[in-house]
């Protein structure tokens, strides 16, 4: 009887010692697999969000105008060639060859005096036309302003543009000599430089570019874009009637803001 009691006691002790170890193994096994799952879940969530961001940028680019632009169709004309470049090119060549021939470095020594005679003044004239700081300031060279022509406006130009609008486009898209600025005479009368109610000469607007387009009501429109750092939009708006009168008849002028210190004068033809 005592032996059986001792055996039961030994089994109870053994079962009690083995239970905690099994619980420890179960607890360790349940904890270890959970660690990588916590680390992976945030990474996947972060990776899935960025691809949606570029969508707005692609849609915003569609806001730009997609109207076709017609290239310059006037072809080659002498008016679009700089006389300063011609003078420097021809005069410099004659001057260089003349010196070479004079010192017997090049053939044609009998012509050296003639080449020097014509080469020197041509070079000076070319330099005077290209450099506005020289003594021929009043005959300085004005470069053509950029012209943007949309296809729908090009189709209307011959029929709807008035002769004055065609002349304005032709004048400002070629080299000019003797004027301080493009449309100098027109701006002088409209803004009345140095007169009562006018503006100082140093504040005169400067033509930056022109643009041919079609207005909202389907009419041909020539846009003059000026830079005027010393003027306000109101300075142009109160002279709107003068723009209409000077560039008329057959047009109406509209004034608008083109950007920082940029102002647009829209000359809309009434011819249909």
C-alpha positions in Angstrom: 0.0 0.0 0.0 2.8 2.4 0.8 4.6 1.5 -2.4 1.5 2.4 -4.5 1.2 5.7 -2.7 4.8 6.5 -3.3 4.4 5.7 -7.1 1.4 8.0 -7.4 3.4 10.8 -5.7 6.3 10.4 -8.1 4.0 10.6 -11.2 2.3 13.7 -9.9 5.7 15.5 -9.4 6.8 14.5 -12.9 3.6 15.8 -14.5 3.9 19.1 -12.6 7.5 19.7 -13.8 6.8 18.9 -17.4 3.7 21.3 -17.7 5.6 24.6 -17.5 8.2 23.6 -20.1 5.5 22.7 -22.6 3.8 26.0 -21.9 7.1 27.9 -22.4 7.6 26.1 -25.8 4.1 27.0 -26.9 4.5 30.6 -25.9 7.9 31.0 -27.7 6.5 29.4 -30.8 3.5 31.7 -30.9 5.6 34.9 -30.5 8.4 34.4 -33.0 6.4 34.2 -36.2 4.5 37.4 -35.4 7.6 39.7 -35.6 8.2 39.6 -39.4 4.5 40.3 -40.1 4.6 43.6 -38.2 7.6 44.7 -40.2 6.3 43.8 -43.6 2.8 45.3 -43.3 3.8 49.0 -43.1 6.3 48.7 -46.0 3.6 47.4 -48.4 1.2 50.1 -47.4 3.9 52.8 -48.0 4.8 51.3 -51.4 1.2 51.2 -52.7 0.5 55.0 -52.2 3.1 56.9 -54.4 2.0 55.7 -57.9 -1.2 57.7 -57.7 0.6 61.1 -57.4 1.7 61.7 -61.0 -1.8 61.7 -62.4 -2.6 65.4 -61.7 0.6 66.6 -63.4 -0.3 64.9 -66.7 -3.8 66.4 -66.7 -2.5 69.9 -65.9 -0.3 69.9 -69.0 -3.4 69.6 -71.2 -4.4 73.1 -70.2 -1.7 74.6 -72.6 -2.9 75.7 -76.0 -2.5 73.1 -78.7 -3.4 75.2 -81.7 -1.0 74.7 -84.6 1.5 77.5 -85.3 2.4 78.5 -88.9 6.1 79.2 -89.6 7.3 82.4 -91.2 6.1 82.2 -94.9 7.6 85.4 -96.2 10.8 83.6 -97.3 14.1 85.3 -97.8 14.0 89.1 -98.1 16.8 91.7 -97.9 14.9 93.5 -95.2 15.4 90.5 -92.9 19.2 90.6 -93.3 21.2 92.8 -91.0 23.1 95.5 -92.8 25.5 95.5 -89.9 26.4 91.9 -90.6 26.9 92.6 -94.3 29.1 95.6 -93.6 31.2 93.8 -91.1 31.5 90.7 -93.3 32.4 92.5 -96.6 34.4 95.3 -95.0 36.4 93.0 -92.7 37.2 90.7 -95.6 38.4 93.5 -97.8 40.4 95.0 -95.0 42.1 91.8 -94.0 43.0 90.8 -97.6 44.1 94.4 -98.4 46.6 94.4 -95.5 47.8 90.9 -96.5 48.3 92.0 -100.1 49.9 95.3 -99.1 52.6 93.4 -97.2 53.0 90.9 -100.0 51.6 88.1 -97.8 48.8 87.5 -100.3 48.7 87.9 -104.1 47.1 91.0 -105.6 49.3 93.8 -104.2 48.2 96.1 -107.0 44.6 96.0 -105.6 45.5 96.4 -102.0 45.0 100.2 -101.9 41.5 99.8 -103.4 40.5 97.1 -100.9 41.8 99.1 -98.0 39.9 102.2 -99.3 36.6 100.4 -99.4 37.1 97.9 -96.6 37.8 100.4 -93.8 34.6 102.5 -94.1 32.4 99.4 -94.6 33.8 97.9 -91.4 33.2 101.1 -89.5 29.6 101.3 -90.8 29.0 97.7 -89.9 30.3 98.2 -86.4 28.2 101.4 -86.0 25.0 99.5 -87.0 25.7 96.6 -84.7 27.0 98.6 -81.7 24.5 101.2 -80.5 27.0 102.8 -78.2 29.0 104.2 -81.2 28.6 107.6 -82.7 25.9 106.6 -85.2 23.4 106.1 -82.4 20.4 107.6 -84.3 20.9 105.1 -87.0 21.3 102.1 -84.7 19.9 98.7 -85.8 16.7 97.4 -84.4 16.3 93.6 -84.6 12.9 92.1 -85.7 10.6 91.1 -82.9 9.3 87.5 -82.7 6.0 86.8 -84.4 3.7 83.9 -83.5 1.1 83.1 -86.1 -1.6 80.5 -85.4 -3.0 78.5 -88.3 -6.6 79.8 -88.0 -5.4 83.5 -88.0 -3.1 82.8 -91.0 -6.2 81.7 -93.0 -7.9 85.0 -92.2 -5.0 87.3 -92.7 -5.3 88.1 -96.4 -9.1 88.6 -96.3 -9.7 90.2 -92.9 -6.5 92.0 -91.9 -6.6 95.7 -92.7 -3.7 97.3 -94.7 -2.5 99.0 -91.6 -2.3 95.8 -89.6 -0.4 94.1 -92.4 2.0 97.1 -92.5 2.5 96.9 -88.8 3.3 93.2 -89.0 5.7 93.8 -91.8 7.5 96.7 -90.2 8.2 95.1 -86.8 9.4 91.7 -88.2 12.3 93.2 -90.2 15.5 95.1 -89.4 14.9 98.9 -89.0 17.4 101.8 -88.9 16.9 105.3 -87.6 14.3 104.6 -84.9 15.0 104.1 -81.2 12.2 101.5 -80.9 9.7 99.6 -83.0 6.5 101.6 -83.5 8.4 104.6 -82.1 6.3 107.2 -84.0 3.0 105.6 -83.0 3.9 105.3 -79.3 5.2 108.9 -79.3 1.7 110.1 -80.4 -0.3 107.8 -78.2 1.7 108.4 -75.0 2.7 112.0 -75.7 6.3 111.8 -74.5 7.3 114.8 -72.4 3.9 116.6 -72.8 1.2 117.4 -70.3 -0.7 114.3 -69.5 1.9 112.2 -71.1 4.8 110.1 -69.9 8.6 110.6 -69.8 10.5 109.3 -72.8 12.5 106.9 -70.5 9.3 105.2 -69.5 8.2 104.4 -73.0 6.9 100.9 -73.5 9.1 98.5 -75.6 7.6 96.1 -78.1 8.6 92.5 -77.2 6.7 90.4 -79.7 3.5 90.2 -81.8 1.0 87.4 -82.2 -1.6 86.7 -84.8 -4.7 84.9 -83.5 -8.4 84.7 -83.8 -10.7 86.5 -81.3 -13.5 84.8 -79.4 -16.0 86.0 -82.0 -13.9 84.6 -84.9 -12.2 87.8 -86.1 -8.6 88.3 -87.1 -6.5 89.8 -84.2 -3.0 91.2 -84.1 -1.6 91.3 -80.5 1.1 93.7 -79.6 2.9 92.8 -76.4 4.9 95.6 -74.7 7.2 95.7 -71.7 6.8 98.8 -69.5 8.3 98.6 -66.1 7.4 102.1 -65.2 3.7 102.0 -66.3 0.5 100.5 -65.0 -2.4 98.8 -66.8 -4.4 101.9 -66.3 -1.9 103.9 -68.4 -2.7 101.7 -71.3 -6.5 101.5 -70.6 -7.0 105.2 -70.6 -5.3 105.4 -74.1 -7.4 102.6 -75.6 -9.3 105.0 -77.8 -6.0 106.4 -79.1 -4.8 103.0 -80.1 -8.1 102.4 -81.9 -7.8 105.8 -83.7 -4.1 105.5 -84.6 -4.2 101.9 -86.0 -7.7 102.3 -87.6 -9.9 102.5 -89.4 -11.7 99.1 -89.3 -10.3 97.9 -86.0 -11.0 98.1 -82.3 -8.4 97.9 -79.6 -8.6 95.9 -76.4 -6.1 96.2 -73.5 -5.0 93.3 -71.2 -2.3 92.2 -68.9 0.3 89.8 -70.3 2.4 89.1 -67.3 4.8 90.9 -65.0 5.4 94.3 -66.5 3.9 93.0 -69.8 0.8 94.6 -71.4 -1.1 93.4 -74.5 -2.8 95.6 -77.0 -5.2 93.5 -79.1 -6.0 95.1 -82.5 -9.1 93.2 -83.7 -10.1 93.7 -87.3 -13.8 94.5 -88.0 -13.5 93.1 -91.5 -15.3 89.8 -92.0 
